[in-house]
Amino acid sequence: MSPSAAGALERAREAMARLVVDVPDFPSPGVVFKDVTPLLADHEALTAGVAALAEAGRDDDGATTVDAVVGMEARGFLLAAPVALALGASLVPVRKAGKLPRATHAVSYSLEYGEATLEIHTDALAPGSRVLLVDDVLATGGTLRATRELVEACGAEVAAVAMLMELTFLPGREALGEVPLTCLTSV
């Protein structure tokens, strides 16, 4: 990791410790929601976070190693767009069911507080393309697993995953297999 990337990672971690807010019993009783909107509202914190997340899509020399960045609805969109710009890669949204206007692949999965279905346009990714998945929080791994299945349904490969934070008391990491994971912080 370059000195500038290491600095961005350290600034992002400091900002997250200061700005991410725990919201108990949201969206349902017993869940402690990690609200990242204060981090998004802080220009310096967001800049450092995006720079640190983008490192997951680079090699040791700083060259981009992915063709596309996939952001999962909804907070993943907010992070994936500037990461894609930083990498010079395309941005592909993964949306909740019924939100995309053309033919889609769909995968249903369980969340820590319910059920959901995600979709991707069938032509969103070229076969063989390498993809970086970006989202805010890795929890149970359901969203990550479903998104990986959608990417693979397009014939593309998940090259790496980048998250703001990982909830280590939940089994999310198991959804990755051998895919490299970058988490800016762990809780």
Buried (B, 14 or more C-beta within 10 A) or exposed (E): EEEEBEBBBEBBBEBBEEBBEEEEEEEEEEBEBBBBEBBBEBEEBBBBBBBBBBBBBBEEEEEBBBBBBBBBBEBBBBBBBBBBEBBEBBBBBBBEEEEBEEEBBBBEBBBBBEEBEBBBBBEBBEEEBBBBBBBBBBBBBBBBBBBBBBBBBBEBBBBBBBBBBBBEEBEBBEBBEEBEBBBBBEB
